[in-house]
């Protein structure tokens, strides 16, 4: 079996401890320690609102981006929540992510859901 090199984290929680101590701690360390070649955080639902409202987590987002972690937010969610432009200002790609998630699941990529 071929070893996976890409990690996807589906981040849906607006819990600040979970965001800081799992989503960002693990993703950043994954790159620093070369556990994974590529890490993508998919920002969905409540996590999107949390990202635009919490300045502490915005610092973690910037740190993650500086380490090369890709962040993409669900456009359908962000449009419904009225925060698409705010996410883009944070440097988060905003796109329809349903197909991305479906592909990750169908191809059995490494996925953590939070």
ABEGO torsion letter per residue (X at the ends): XBBBABBBBBBABABAAAAAAAAAAAAAAAAAAGABABBBBBBBEAAAAAAAABAAAAAAAAAAAAAGBBBBBBAAAAAAAGAAAAAAAAGBBBBBAAAAAAAAAAAGBBBBBX
